[in-house]
Amino acid sequence: MSEKVKYLIVGQGLVGTWMGHYLQEKKLSFKIINNSAMPSATKVASGVMNPVTGRRIVQTWMIETVLPFAVNAYQNFQEEVAAAIIKKASVALIHPSIQMKESFDYRLNHENVYLKKNESPAWKSFFHTMHGTGEIDDCYWIDLIQFLKTGRKKLQAHYIEDQFEEKDLTLNANSVQWKNIEAEKIIFCDGLESMGHSYFKALPFAPNKGEALIVAIEGLPAENIYKSNIAIVPWKDKLFWVGSSFEWQYQDREPSLAFKEKMMAALDSLLKLPYHVVDHLVGIRPANTERRPFVGLHPLYKQIGICNGMGTKGCSLAPYFAWQLIEHIEKGIEINPEANIERFAHLLGKK
Ligand SMILES: Cc1cc2nc3c(=O)[nH]c(=O)nc-3n(C[C@H](O)[C@H](O)[C@H](O)COP(=O)(O)OP(=O)(O)OC[C@H]3O[C@@H](n4cnc5c(N)ncnc54)[C@H](O)[C@@H]3O)c2cc1C
């Protein structure tokens, strides 16, 4: 005898947790399948929401919409689970070169919403600041480990610890069957794993390897995120996350000695404080060539959907696009065309 639900979600990373949250809020029936032993990008991410990006310090895609949406969503989530999840933490910029200082000064005077002058004497006592300092306002830090943990607890009644395998899935005319569950829709929030199954493997995923060191830094306050040619982000247990790398071509998914040495050399030249390395993390970002998410229902199989491809911006994009996909299915609102997988109908539409 099958249990009938409206939604079956595959994956409880950042995206799957937000899907579960909104389905719960809307009192829709659902189950989440997740294999917690599998790698998850969310478990190793630094959890920063930063409205500007790159060498030119420009605003990130859709930030004026997704950032206020995400801040509100994490604050509501935090209240519901009664645990600290989101913290406002401006980015202390320690300019790594004269060119980066010039970029910052230029942006400060042109279409600037988020940048501020800041020559804090405290920062000068922690870091070598020969090219000066500045600040990015309106940045946030998400405690992703706490988010996943409290999310799991909150979604417990819907959660199934299991491995999804395509051989267990049958498509009916208007539903799917997975083991003893019949669902009107199955939504893949399984990160990188979507690349491997037949429904969405044609999407232009471009996985990207990122590593980070977990470091104890004696005397560095955890109020700020610090950014130079590396990022130093407050982590749990008074430690700091230091990274990262962005590798499109990689041989394996292992932590590399080359990365560790590179980060330690960067810390040696940046920090005036003593530090020691306590851990080395690695993850693969579910990125893509266009740097836009994959959201929507399959053009041939309307009972199958995806919310994925969040790349380097999962924290700010996931709440908004999880919400948008559910609103699309439930109320027919339009999915942002730049994120909608309809744009790949020519790739997905071939049987
Ligand atoms: C080093 C690094 C640093 C990052 N820093 C940031 C940052 O500061 N800010 C930011 O916004 N983003 C950051 N990111 C990106 C961010 O981590 C991702 O965009 C986001 O976590 C993707 O979430 P997801 O839910 O799509 O995937 P995942 O977190 O990978 O979740 C997928 C889930 O599906 C489950 N799963 C997969 N396949 C199966 C299966 N067959 N059966 C059962 N379960 C399955 C997995 O166990 C996992 O729980 C970083 C990424 C890396 C690697």
The ligand as an ORCA input file, in Angstrom:
! r2SCAN-3c Opt
* xyz 0 1
  C      34.276     25.570     -0.482
  C      32.890     26.152     -0.744
  C      32.578     27.392     -0.219
  C      31.301     27.955     -0.447
  N      30.996     29.152      0.134
  C      29.767     29.706     -0.067
  C      29.403     30.929      0.562
  O      30.158     31.497      1.354
  N      28.183     31.458      0.286
  C      27.298     30.846     -0.554
  O      26.201     31.378     -0.772
  N      27.607     29.657     -1.150
  C      28.811     29.081     -0.927
  N      29.141     27.891     -1.516
  C      28.173     27.296     -2.445
  C      27.082     26.532     -1.682
  O      27.702     25.616     -0.852
  C      26.150     25.809     -2.665
  O      25.606     26.710     -3.610
  C      24.996     25.138     -1.930
  O      25.422     24.566     -0.736
  C      24.343     24.090     -2.796
  O      23.314     23.481     -2.031
  P      22.507     22.233     -2.603
  O      21.416     21.962     -1.637
  O      22.148     22.484     -4.032
  O      23.555     21.028     -2.656
  P      24.193     20.128     -1.495
  O      24.561     20.918     -0.308
  O      25.299     19.346     -2.136
  O      23.016     19.165     -1.060
  C      22.623     18.025     -1.784
  C      21.997     17.050     -0.796
  O      21.447     15.956     -1.524
  C      21.813     14.738     -0.908
  N      21.855     13.729     -1.980
  C      22.477     13.824     -3.161
  N      22.245     12.737     -3.905
  C      21.449     11.934     -3.163
  C      20.873     10.647     -3.382
  N      21.065      9.971     -4.524
  N      20.123     10.097     -2.408
  C      19.899     10.755     -1.244
  N      20.434     11.989     -0.978
  C      21.193     12.566     -1.927
  C      23.172     15.008     -0.274
  O      23.417     14.129      0.808
  C      23.004     16.454      0.190
  O      22.450     16.502      1.501
  C      30.366     27.271     -1.273
  C      30.700     26.009     -1.773
  C      31.954     25.450     -1.510
  C      32.266     24.081     -2.051
*
